[in-house]
Amino acid sequence: MRPASSGSVSSLIVLGCLVTLLAGCAAGSFRLRPSPETTLLAAADRLGYEPLSKIAQVERCWDIFAHCGHQLSYATDLTQVELADKLDGLGWNLTNHMPIDGYEIFTKLNLGTRARITIAGSEGLDERDRLPRFKGYRWRLTDPEGRLWTVDHYPLADQIGPFAIDGRPFADNIVQIMLQTR
């Protein structure tokens, strides 16, 4: 009997790996994780998101530490209290909840996406001192799989405007939900 060549051994190893993989898939032991985008949209759906309310959706990095993830901004009539109730209903671990400068919305949309929000015709970046101030709210959470989330609520419906997004009048609140992927 002749010894097996290294090519035959390699082929047998590859074949063995394929059989193991296929058997695992058939048994249901290998599960594909949903994409970050799918995960983001599923969470947003539970927070009142509807596709027609989308303002912007991007994958981006947002700080000097290269924290990156998926971000969705959408219009909503939910108040801060109503959004807080929906977040409680997720059953996720709340890391913190705090008021934030409402003008972050200008930076996040106007510099971080292709959408453009204006207040009284201004993009709010260079003229902050002359525009009315308002505050938003931020929640940082961890889901059961350990993923980090940030949810911001900007109560524009209660503010002096007029606001516009991409040149169209806008009178709703905005929710931004971010799933950190690194």
GUTI-792968 format. One line per field, with one value per residue: x, y, z of N, C-alpha, C, O in turn; residue number from 1; residue in one letter. Coordinates in nm, 3 decimals. Layout:
N
n_X	(X, ...) $
n_Y	(Y, ...) $
n_Z	(Z, ...) $
ca_X	(X, ...) $
ca_Y	(Y, ...) $
ca_Z	(Z, ...) $
c_X	(X, ...) $
c_Y	(Y, ...) $
c_Z	(Z, ...) $
o_X	(X, ...) $
o_Y	(Y, ...) $
o_Z	(Z, ...) $
pos	(NUM, ...) $
code	(a, ...) $
// end
This chain:
182
n_X	(0.084, 0.053, 0.177, -0.033, -0.045, 0.059, -0.121, -0.355, -0.414, -0.463, -0.689, -0.867, -0.890, -1.009, -1.249, -1.352, -1.394, -1.591, -1.803, -1.851, -1.930, -2.162, -2.321, -2.352, -2.495, -2.729, -2.823, -2.882, -2.705, -2.527, -2.563, -2.639, -2.559, -2.771, -2.723, -2.558, -2.711, -2.967, -3.019, -3.021, -3.245, -3.449, -3.453, -3.514, -3.767, -3.913, -3.912, -4.087, -4.024, -4.089, -4.054, -4.116, -4.065, -3.798, -3.508, -3.230, -2.978, -2.685, -2.355, -2.092, -1.798, -1.742, -1.577, -1.253, -1.151, -1.219, -1.473, -1.727, -2.024, -2.370, -2.615, -2.935, -3.167, -3.481, -3.811, -4.057, -4.356, -4.336, -4.297, -4.038, -4.088, -4.262, -4.090, -3.900, -4.056, -4.092, -3.827, -3.780, -3.945, -3.797, -3.632, -3.360, -3.032, -2.995, -2.746, -2.693, -2.883, -2.936, -2.967, -2.895, -2.722, -2.936, -2.850, -2.676, -2.801, -2.774, -2.503, -2.482, -2.659, -2.609, -2.331, -2.271, -2.430, -2.610, -2.837, -2.993, -3.057, -3.230, -3.279, -3.482, -3.373, -3.100, -2.815, -2.732, -2.473, -2.270, -2.399, -2.494, -2.524, -2.722, -2.953, -3.246, -3.208, -3.220, -3.287, -3.197, -3.235, -3.054, -3.001, -2.803, -2.747, -2.728, -2.776, -2.915, -2.721, -2.490, -2.431, -2.363, -2.566, -2.689, -2.937, -3.092, -3.312, -3.469, -3.658, -3.805, -4.058, -4.168, -4.029, -3.924, -3.928, -3.884, -3.830, -3.656, -3.602, -3.385, -3.483, -3.760, -4.047, -4.052, -4.189, -4.182, -4.058, -3.724, -3.565, -3.261, -3.093, -2.827, -2.613, -2.338, -2.062, -1.793) $
n_Y	(-0.118, 0.218, 0.525, 0.804, 1.102, 1.444, 1.617, 1.465, 1.428, 1.691, 1.741, 1.560, 1.669, 1.917, 1.822, 1.690, 1.910, 2.049, 1.862, 1.857, 2.123, 2.138, 1.944, 2.063, 2.292, 2.175, 2.065, 2.290, 2.416, 2.611, 2.945, 3.232, 3.561, 3.846, 4.128, 4.437, 4.653, 4.539, 4.467, 4.721, 4.841, 4.671, 4.723, 4.996, 4.986, 4.886, 5.111, 5.286, 5.356, 5.413, 5.329, 5.544, 5.764, 5.807, 6.005, 6.006, 5.758, 5.608, 5.457, 5.504, 5.656, 5.818, 5.953, 6.044, 5.807, 5.623, 5.499, 5.327, 5.272, 5.203, 5.436, 5.577, 5.821, 5.956, 6.093, 6.165, 6.158, 6.104, 6.190, 6.281, 6.142, 5.939, 5.803, 5.718, 5.533, 5.337, 5.258, 5.148, 4.928, 4.762, 4.617, 4.636, 4.705, 5.003, 5.235, 5.510, 5.818, 6.131, 6.491, 6.666, 6.900, 7.041, 7.127, 6.946, 6.798, 6.939, 6.912, 6.631, 6.564, 6.755, 6.749, 6.480, 6.329, 6.316, 6.462, 6.780, 6.998, 7.286, 7.585, 7.853, 7.917, 7.885, 7.670, 7.622, 7.585, 7.785, 7.998, 7.974, 8.135, 8.324, 8.184, 8.022, 7.835, 7.488, 7.174, 6.831, 6.475, 6.196, 5.847, 5.583, 5.250, 4.892, 4.599, 4.261, 4.104, 4.233, 4.449, 4.794, 5.081, 5.401, 5.634, 5.918, 6.192, 6.458, 6.725, 6.886, 6.963, 7.117, 7.352, 7.689, 7.775, 7.849, 7.503, 7.309, 7.031, 6.931, 7.143, 7.124, 7.205, 7.122, 6.975, 6.790, 6.573, 6.443, 6.131, 5.974, 5.680, 5.478, 5.212, 5.076, 4.937, 4.901) $
n_Z	(0.000, -0.081, 0.063, 0.153, -0.038, 0.028, -0.089, -0.111, 0.157, 0.238, 0.084, 0.199, 0.455, 0.402, 0.290, 0.514, 0.685, 0.544, 0.550, 0.826, 0.866, 0.702, 0.829, 1.078, 1.005, 0.908, 1.142, 1.277, 1.444, 1.371, 1.350, 1.175, 1.257, 1.269, 1.052, 1.150, 1.058, 1.021, 1.286, 1.405, 1.275, 1.361, 1.638, 1.631, 1.518, 1.733, 1.881, 1.770, 1.508, 1.166, 0.824, 0.643, 0.795, 0.806, 0.831, 0.800, 0.747, 0.840, 0.832, 1.041, 1.195, 1.510, 1.695, 1.841, 1.929, 1.751, 1.767, 1.619, 1.422, 1.345, 1.254, 1.287, 1.203, 1.272, 1.220, 1.467, 1.667, 1.928, 2.267, 2.505, 2.741, 2.652, 2.477, 2.662, 2.806, 2.606, 2.572, 2.825, 2.800, 2.636, 2.799, 2.836, 2.975, 3.140, 3.114, 3.147, 3.168, 3.041, 3.015, 2.710, 2.495, 2.272, 2.028, 1.925, 1.734, 1.498, 1.437, 1.420, 1.210, 0.998, 0.962, 0.976, 0.804, 0.490, 0.507, 0.572, 0.828, 0.925, 1.119, 1.129, 0.880, 0.921, 0.941, 1.193, 1.285, 1.276, 1.386, 1.647, 1.874, 1.821, 1.790, 1.929, 2.235, 2.319, 2.483, 2.451, 2.501, 2.624, 2.619, 2.727, 2.665, 2.719, 2.542, 2.579, 2.451, 2.496, 2.336, 2.268, 2.290, 2.189, 2.240, 2.129, 2.191, 2.040, 2.108, 1.895, 1.816, 2.015, 2.008, 1.921, 1.587, 1.251, 1.163, 0.919, 0.706, 0.469, 0.318, 0.339, 0.533, 0.882, 1.165, 1.369, 1.636, 1.677, 1.672, 1.732, 1.687, 1.778, 1.711, 1.844, 1.687, 1.708) $
ca_X	(0.000, 0.132, 0.134, -0.112, 0.033, 0.014, -0.237, -0.472, -0.444, -0.526, -0.824, -0.949, -0.915, -1.109, -1.375, -1.401, -1.444, -1.718, -1.905, -1.883, -2.004, -2.296, -2.395, -2.386, -2.602, -2.850, -2.870, -2.921, -2.612, -2.460, -2.662, -2.585, -2.608, -2.821, -2.629, -2.583, -2.822, -3.091, -3.034, -3.059, -3.382, -3.541, -3.466, -3.584, -3.908, -3.972, -3.916, -4.180, -3.975, -4.157, -3.964, -4.146, -4.021, -3.651, -3.440, -3.097, -2.922, -2.544, -2.257, -1.986, -1.721, -1.784, -1.489, -1.111, -1.118, -1.270, -1.596, -1.802, -2.149, -2.480, -2.698, -3.061, -3.241, -3.617, -3.912, -4.153, -4.437, -4.314, -4.231, -3.926, -4.145, -4.312, -3.974, -3.843, -4.139, -4.061, -3.694, -3.798, -4.008, -3.699, -3.571, -3.215, -2.967, -2.972, -2.618, -2.722, -2.982, -2.897, -2.999, -2.786, -2.743, -3.018, -2.784, -2.603, -2.872, -2.719, -2.375, -2.502, -2.720, -2.548, -2.193, -2.256, -2.515, -2.641, -2.955, -2.964, -3.160, -3.211, -3.372, -3.493, -3.283, -2.960, -2.776, -2.708, -2.335, -2.191, -2.482, -2.559, -2.553, -2.842, -3.067, -3.298, -3.147, -3.311, -3.213, -3.243, -3.215, -2.976, -2.997, -2.702, -2.799, -2.664, -2.877, -2.878, -2.603, -2.375, -2.408, -2.381, -2.661, -2.716, -3.063, -3.112, -3.443, -3.463, -3.799, -3.818, -4.199, -4.199, -3.933, -3.950, -3.861, -3.924, -3.730, -3.673, -3.506, -3.366, -3.565, -3.903, -4.085, -4.045, -4.246, -4.186, -3.940, -3.630, -3.495, -3.143, -3.055, -2.695, -2.563, -2.192, -2.009, -1.654) $
ca_Y	(0.000, 0.339, 0.630, 0.913, 1.222, 1.558, 1.673, 1.386, 1.456, 1.824, 1.727, 1.492, 1.763, 2.012, 1.749, 1.669, 2.038, 2.077, 1.771, 1.906, 2.248, 2.108, 1.873, 2.163, 2.377, 2.095, 2.047, 2.420, 2.464, 2.731, 3.049, 3.359, 3.678, 3.949, 4.238, 4.553, 4.732, 4.467, 4.480, 4.861, 4.864, 4.596, 4.798, 5.122, 4.951, 4.874, 5.246, 5.369, 5.391, 5.368, 5.364, 5.674, 5.872, 5.812, 6.128, 5.966, 5.634, 5.601, 5.383, 5.604, 5.665, 5.946, 6.021, 6.020, 5.670, 5.542, 5.426, 5.326, 5.198, 5.236, 5.543, 5.604, 5.938, 5.954, 6.183, 6.098, 6.244, 6.061, 6.282, 6.221, 6.047, 5.823, 5.727, 5.652, 5.415, 5.235, 5.206, 5.059, 4.807, 4.675, 4.532, 4.650, 4.767, 5.147, 5.280, 5.644, 5.902, 6.268, 6.596, 6.705, 7.021, 7.010, 7.164, 6.831, 6.749, 7.005, 6.848, 6.492, 6.554, 6.837, 6.709, 6.335, 6.264, 6.403, 6.542, 6.915, 7.056, 7.430, 7.655, 7.991, 7.932, 7.865, 7.532, 7.615, 7.555, 7.907, 8.105, 7.921, 8.238, 8.400, 8.095, 7.978, 7.714, 7.383, 7.055, 6.699, 6.374, 6.081, 5.723, 5.485, 5.121, 4.768, 4.497, 4.132, 4.046, 4.315, 4.558, 4.929, 5.162, 5.538, 5.684, 6.061, 6.248, 6.603, 6.769, 7.003, 7.002, 7.215, 7.462, 7.798, 7.743, 7.724, 7.403, 7.245, 6.925, 6.931, 7.248, 7.102, 7.236, 7.007, 7.014, 6.673, 6.546, 6.354, 6.029, 5.914, 5.557, 5.437, 5.084, 5.078, 4.810, 4.890) $
ca_Z	(0.000, -0.099, 0.156, 0.094, -0.066, 0.108, -0.158, -0.074, 0.298, 0.240, 0.029, 0.300, 0.565, 0.351, 0.279, 0.651, 0.736, 0.475, 0.603, 0.961, 0.851, 0.652, 0.934, 1.179, 0.952, 0.902, 1.279, 1.330, 1.546, 1.321, 1.324, 1.130, 1.331, 1.179, 1.028, 1.238, 1.003, 1.054, 1.431, 1.430, 1.228, 1.448, 1.763, 1.600, 1.498, 1.866, 1.939, 1.694, 1.374, 1.044, 0.712, 0.582, 0.884, 0.807, 0.790, 0.753, 0.802, 0.801, 0.908, 1.056, 1.320, 1.564, 1.790, 1.820, 1.966, 1.639, 1.793, 1.494, 1.428, 1.255, 1.310, 1.218, 1.252, 1.217, 1.275, 1.554, 1.753, 2.066, 2.361, 2.577, 2.838, 2.577, 2.430, 2.781, 2.832, 2.506, 2.605, 2.941, 2.750, 2.571, 2.900, 2.828, 3.090, 3.125, 3.169, 3.198, 3.100, 3.075, 2.917, 2.621, 2.417, 2.156, 1.904, 1.871, 1.615, 1.380, 1.407, 1.381, 1.078, 0.895, 0.937, 0.976, 0.704, 0.375, 0.540, 0.621, 0.912, 0.948, 1.206, 1.080, 0.766, 0.958, 0.969, 1.336, 1.322, 1.297, 1.442, 1.766, 1.974, 1.789, 1.777, 2.060, 2.291, 2.367, 2.524, 2.412, 2.604, 2.577, 2.694, 2.687, 2.707, 2.675, 2.519, 2.640, 2.386, 2.531, 2.240, 2.322, 2.216, 2.233, 2.183, 2.156, 2.158, 2.021, 2.109, 1.808, 1.802, 2.120, 1.999, 1.828, 1.461, 1.186, 1.127, 0.788, 0.674, 0.323, 0.259, 0.363, 0.672, 0.972, 1.295, 1.458, 1.716, 1.609, 1.750, 1.671, 1.755, 1.731, 1.756, 1.835, 1.638, 1.757) $
c_X	(0.088, 0.085, 0.061, -0.023, -0.023, -0.107, -0.364, -0.513, -0.513, -0.669, -0.918, -0.983, -1.022, -1.245, -1.436, -1.459, -1.578, -1.830, -1.948, -1.967, -2.147, -2.380, -2.438, -2.499, -2.734, -2.909, -2.911, -2.824, -2.532, -2.568, -2.591, -2.644, -2.664, -2.718, -2.657, -2.699, -2.957, -3.121, -3.082, -3.205, -3.484, -3.561, -3.544, -3.734, -3.980, -3.984, -4.001, -4.135, -4.063, -4.071, -3.990, -4.099, -3.869, -3.601, -3.304, -3.058, -2.780, -2.468, -2.137, -1.910, -1.742, -1.691, -1.344, -1.067, -1.168, -1.384, -1.682, -1.932, -2.248, -2.571, -2.820, -3.126, -3.379, -3.708, -4.010, -4.239, -4.422, -4.248, -4.115, -3.978, -4.195, -4.197, -3.909, -3.923, -4.110, -3.923, -3.700, -3.855, -3.913, -3.635, -3.419, -3.162, -2.938, -2.841, -2.631, -2.826, -2.950, -2.948, -2.874, -2.821, -2.819, -2.952, -2.693, -2.670, -2.816, -2.587, -2.397, -2.565, -2.640, -2.404, -2.177, -2.339, -2.532, -2.763, -2.910, -3.082, -3.128, -3.314, -3.367, -3.391, -3.137, -2.933, -2.728, -2.565, -2.255, -2.268, -2.554, -2.600, -2.682, -2.969, -3.115, -3.234, -3.256, -3.226, -3.279, -3.215, -3.143, -2.987, -2.882, -2.744, -2.710, -2.773, -2.830, -2.755, -2.478, -2.345, -2.442, -2.468, -2.665, -2.843, -3.078, -3.251, -3.429, -3.607, -3.820, -3.962, -4.238, -4.114, -3.981, -3.869, -3.856, -3.805, -3.761, -3.567, -3.504, -3.461, -3.715, -3.935, -4.092, -4.093, -4.256, -4.063, -3.849, -3.572, -3.376, -3.107, -2.924, -2.657, -2.412, -2.143, -1.861, -1.619) $
c_Y	(0.124, 0.447, 0.741, 1.034, 1.339, 1.625, 1.599, 1.413, 1.591, 1.817, 1.661, 1.584, 1.863, 1.945, 1.726, 1.796, 2.072, 1.990, 1.817, 2.033, 2.222, 2.035, 1.970, 2.252, 2.301, 2.077, 2.179, 2.475, 2.586, 2.833, 3.176, 3.470, 3.777, 4.061, 4.351, 4.639, 4.669, 4.480, 4.621, 4.885, 4.790, 4.669, 4.927, 5.097, 4.940, 5.010, 5.341, 5.409, 5.332, 5.413, 5.502, 5.791, 5.889, 5.946, 6.093, 5.835, 5.622, 5.501, 5.477, 5.584, 5.805, 6.010, 5.983, 5.879, 5.570, 5.450, 5.439, 5.250, 5.245, 5.335, 5.564, 5.725, 5.934, 6.051, 6.103, 6.201, 6.204, 6.172, 6.208, 6.115, 5.922, 5.737, 5.653, 5.526, 5.302, 5.174, 5.112, 4.924, 4.712, 4.578, 4.535, 4.716, 4.914, 5.184, 5.419, 5.713, 6.044, 6.367, 6.628, 6.835, 6.983, 7.042, 7.055, 6.779, 6.813, 6.940, 6.707, 6.478, 6.629, 6.799, 6.558, 6.260, 6.358, 6.489, 6.679, 6.966, 7.203, 7.478, 7.801, 8.017, 7.906, 7.716, 7.515, 7.594, 7.680, 8.014, 8.062, 8.028, 8.314, 8.314, 8.052, 7.847, 7.614, 7.263, 6.930, 6.603, 6.254, 5.966, 5.639, 5.352, 5.007, 4.664, 4.363, 4.066, 4.130, 4.428, 4.692, 5.012, 5.302, 5.581, 5.829, 6.103, 6.400, 6.654, 6.897, 7.052, 7.111, 7.342, 7.571, 7.768, 7.865, 7.634, 7.353, 7.136, 6.914, 7.028, 7.233, 7.134, 7.109, 7.049, 6.897, 6.672, 6.455, 6.258, 5.984, 5.793, 5.509, 5.304, 5.085, 4.940, 4.792, 5.012) $
c_Z	(0.000, -0.001, 0.083, 0.073, 0.015, 0.044, -0.121, 0.069, 0.309, 0.190, 0.128, 0.416, 0.522, 0.343, 0.417, 0.711, 0.673, 0.529, 0.742, 0.954, 0.804, 0.756, 1.043, 1.132, 0.950, 1.042, 1.344, 1.433, 1.500, 1.287, 1.281, 1.214, 1.232, 1.164, 1.126, 1.188, 1.036, 1.203, 1.468, 1.392, 1.314, 1.581, 1.739, 1.580, 1.633, 1.936, 1.854, 1.556, 1.266, 0.926, 0.649, 0.669, 0.886, 0.755, 0.732, 0.819, 0.750, 0.886, 0.918, 1.186, 1.375, 1.667, 1.765, 1.856, 1.862, 1.681, 1.669, 1.513, 1.325, 1.326, 1.223, 1.284, 1.189, 1.290, 1.359, 1.626, 1.899, 2.147, 2.427, 2.675, 2.766, 2.523, 2.547, 2.816, 2.734, 2.532, 2.725, 2.897, 2.678, 2.670, 2.898, 2.954, 3.060, 3.192, 3.225, 3.112, 3.140, 2.972, 2.835, 2.551, 2.290, 2.023, 1.850, 1.745, 1.488, 1.339, 1.354, 1.243, 0.972, 0.864, 0.922, 0.874, 0.585, 0.400, 0.592, 0.700, 0.932, 1.048, 1.164, 0.969, 0.796, 0.982, 1.113, 1.378, 1.354, 1.373, 1.570, 1.865, 1.945, 1.782, 1.916, 2.104, 2.328, 2.406, 2.469, 2.527, 2.544, 2.675, 2.639, 2.749, 2.657, 2.658, 2.578, 2.576, 2.411, 2.434, 2.304, 2.229, 2.275, 2.162, 2.227, 2.113, 2.152, 2.006, 2.025, 1.798, 1.902, 2.110, 1.902, 1.702, 1.372, 1.155, 0.987, 0.777, 0.523, 0.254, 0.280, 0.509, 0.756, 1.109, 1.393, 1.550, 1.634, 1.711, 1.666, 1.754, 1.692, 1.795, 1.736, 1.792, 1.671, 1.837) $
o_X	(0.186, -0.036, 0.088, 0.063, -0.136, -0.189, -0.469, -0.632, -0.612, -0.758, -1.034, -1.094, -1.115, -1.345, -1.557, -1.561, -1.670, -1.942, -2.067, -2.065, -2.242, -2.499, -2.550, -2.590, -2.838, -3.031, -2.967, -2.857, -2.475, -2.654, -2.494, -2.765, -2.610, -2.637, -2.767, -2.776, -3.050, -3.236, -3.171, -3.280, -3.594, -3.674, -3.631, -3.816, -4.095, -4.055, -3.987, -4.202, -4.107, -4.019, -3.896, -4.094, -3.816, -3.645, -3.266, -3.098, -2.757, -2.510, -2.086, -1.950, -1.758, -1.727, -1.314, -0.958, -1.160, -1.392, -1.706, -1.948, -2.215, -2.601, -2.811, -3.139, -3.393, -3.685, -4.043, -4.199, -4.488, -4.155, -4.097, -3.917, -4.174, -4.205, -3.867, -3.864, -4.103, -3.904, -3.633, -3.817, -3.945, -3.590, -3.355, -3.238, -2.866, -2.825, -2.588, -2.854, -2.939, -2.972, -2.762, -2.937, -2.771, -2.992, -2.639, -2.603, -2.811, -2.563, -2.336, -2.527, -2.606, -2.359, -2.080, -2.322, -2.473, -2.791, -2.802, -3.194, -3.012, -3.422, -3.262, -3.331, -3.056, -3.018, -2.688, -2.538, -2.180, -2.209, -2.665, -2.702, -2.745, -3.079, -3.036, -3.209, -3.367, -3.109, -3.399, -3.177, -3.168, -2.982, -2.866, -2.772, -2.630, -2.854, -2.716, -2.691, -2.372, -2.243, -2.535, -2.449, -2.647, -2.856, -3.077, -3.303, -3.384, -3.671, -3.850, -3.986, -4.330, -4.126, -4.065, -3.750, -3.825, -3.695, -3.875, -3.457, -3.606, -3.513, -3.790, -3.860, -4.132, -4.045, -4.331, -3.977, -3.891, -3.536, -3.388, -3.093, -2.912, -2.666, -2.364, -2.179, -1.809, -1.507) $
o_Y	(0.132, 0.462, 0.769, 1.066, 1.334, 1.683, 1.660, 1.420, 1.603, 1.880, 1.701, 1.578, 1.891, 2.003, 1.741, 1.792, 2.119, 2.038, 1.817, 2.047, 2.276, 2.063, 1.960, 2.285, 2.356, 2.073, 2.180, 2.572, 2.657, 2.807, 3.220, 3.474, 3.792, 4.085, 4.360, 4.692, 4.739, 4.502, 4.637, 4.943, 4.840, 4.677, 4.963, 5.179, 4.981, 5.023, 5.463, 5.490, 5.217, 5.525, 5.569, 5.905, 5.973, 5.995, 6.144, 5.805, 5.626, 5.465, 5.523, 5.508, 5.900, 6.114, 5.901, 5.836, 5.449, 5.336, 5.549, 5.173, 5.317, 5.319, 5.569, 5.730, 5.912, 6.087, 5.988, 6.317, 6.261, 6.238, 6.087, 6.009, 5.810, 5.614, 5.538, 5.424, 5.185, 5.053, 5.008, 4.820, 4.595, 4.470, 4.445, 4.777, 4.946, 5.166, 5.446, 5.672, 6.075, 6.331, 6.619, 6.876, 6.903, 6.992, 7.068, 6.723, 6.749, 6.916, 6.668, 6.388, 6.572, 6.815, 6.511, 6.140, 6.466, 6.581, 6.691, 6.976, 7.241, 7.421, 7.864, 8.124, 7.905, 7.645, 7.405, 7.586, 7.682, 8.112, 8.109, 8.014, 8.364, 8.366, 8.047, 7.758, 7.651, 7.251, 6.925, 6.645, 6.217, 5.984, 5.627, 5.344, 5.024, 4.643, 4.353, 3.981, 4.102, 4.496, 4.702, 5.014, 5.320, 5.567, 5.859, 6.056, 6.462, 6.629, 7.003, 7.171, 7.188, 7.430, 7.547, 7.739, 7.975, 7.681, 7.354, 7.147, 6.889, 7.000, 7.323, 7.096, 7.003, 7.148, 6.906, 6.759, 6.396, 6.297, 5.958, 5.801, 5.500, 5.287, 5.095, 4.839, 4.681, 5.022) $
o_Z	(0.074, 0.017, -0.034, 0.155, 0.064, 0.114, -0.103, 0.100, 0.382, 0.246, 0.142, 0.469, 0.598, 0.384, 0.436, 0.779, 0.741, 0.550, 0.774, 1.027, 0.861, 0.768, 1.094, 1.209, 0.985, 1.058, 1.453, 1.502, 1.583, 1.203, 1.344, 1.239, 1.123, 1.253, 1.180, 1.268, 1.076, 1.241, 1.551, 1.470, 1.338, 1.631, 1.818, 1.621, 1.644, 2.036, 1.864, 1.491, 1.273, 0.928, 0.607, 0.622, 0.958, 0.650, 0.626, 0.932, 0.629, 0.996, 0.816, 1.274, 1.299, 1.722, 1.678, 1.819, 1.881, 1.635, 1.620, 1.608, 1.230, 1.445, 1.100, 1.406, 1.069, 1.406, 1.327, 1.643, 1.986, 2.101, 2.408, 2.689, 2.814, 2.524, 2.532, 2.851, 2.772, 2.515, 2.726, 2.950, 2.661, 2.632, 2.952, 3.029, 2.965, 3.313, 3.337, 2.999, 3.259, 2.857, 2.884, 2.549, 2.210, 1.918, 1.740, 1.658, 1.384, 1.221, 1.254, 1.167, 0.868, 0.750, 0.862, 0.858, 0.582, 0.323, 0.649, 0.649, 0.952, 1.062, 1.163, 0.962, 0.703, 1.037, 1.152, 1.498, 1.452, 1.419, 1.597, 1.932, 2.038, 1.770, 2.010, 2.022, 2.364, 2.368, 2.446, 2.636, 2.429, 2.797, 2.517, 2.869, 2.566, 2.748, 2.622, 2.639, 2.354, 2.447, 2.384, 2.108, 2.396, 2.041, 2.346, 2.012, 2.248, 1.904, 2.080, 1.775, 1.876, 2.195, 1.815, 1.712, 1.419, 1.126, 0.942, 0.831, 0.458, 0.146, 0.242, 0.599, 0.708, 1.165, 1.491, 1.541, 1.535, 1.822, 1.546, 1.876, 1.570, 1.916, 1.623, 1.853, 1.662, 1.887) $
pos	(1, 2, 3, 4, 5, 6, 7, 8, 9, 10, 11, 12, 13, 14, 15, 16, 17, 18, 19, 20, 21, 22, 23, 24, 25, 26, 27, 28, 29, 30, 31, 32, 33, 34, 35, 36, 37, 38, 39, 40, 41, 42, 43, 44, 45, 46, 47, 48, 49, 50, 51, 52, 53, 54, 55, 56, 57, 58, 59, 60, 61, 62, 63, 64, 65, 66, 67, 68, 69, 70, 71, 72, 73, 74, 75, 76, 77, 78, 79, 80, 81, 82, 83, 84, 85, 86, 87, 88, 89, 90, 91, 92, 93, 94, 95, 96, 97, 98, 99, 100, 101, 102, 103, 104, 105, 106, 107, 108, 109, 110, 111, 112, 113, 114, 115, 116, 117, 118, 119, 120, 121, 122, 123, 124, 125, 126, 127, 128, 129, 130, 131, 132, 133, 134, 135, 136, 137, 138, 139, 140, 141, 142, 143, 144, 145, 146, 147, 148, 149, 150, 151, 152, 153, 154, 155, 156, 157, 158, 159, 160, 161, 162, 163, 164, 165, 166, 167, 168, 169, 170, 171, 172, 173, 174, 175, 176, 177, 178, 179, 180, 181, 182) $
code	(m, r, p, a, s, s, g, s, v, s, s, l, i, v, l, g, c, l, v, t, l, l, a, g, c, a, a, g, s, f, r, l, r, p, s, p, e, t, t, l, l, a, a, a, d, r, l, g, y, e, p, l, s, k, i, a, q, v, e, r, c, w, d, i, f, a, h, c, g, h, q, l, s, y, a, t, d, l, t, q, v, e, l, a, d, k, l, d, g, l, g, w, n, l, t, n, h, m, p, i, d, g, y, e, i, f, t, k, l, n, l, g, t, r, a, r, i, t, i, a, g, s, e, g, l, d, e, r, d, r, l, p, r, f, k, g, y, r, w, r, l, t, d, p, e, g, r, l, w, t, v, d, h, y, p, l, a, d, q, i, g, p, f, a, i, d, g, r, p, f, a, d, n, i, v, q, i, m, l, q, t, r) $
// end
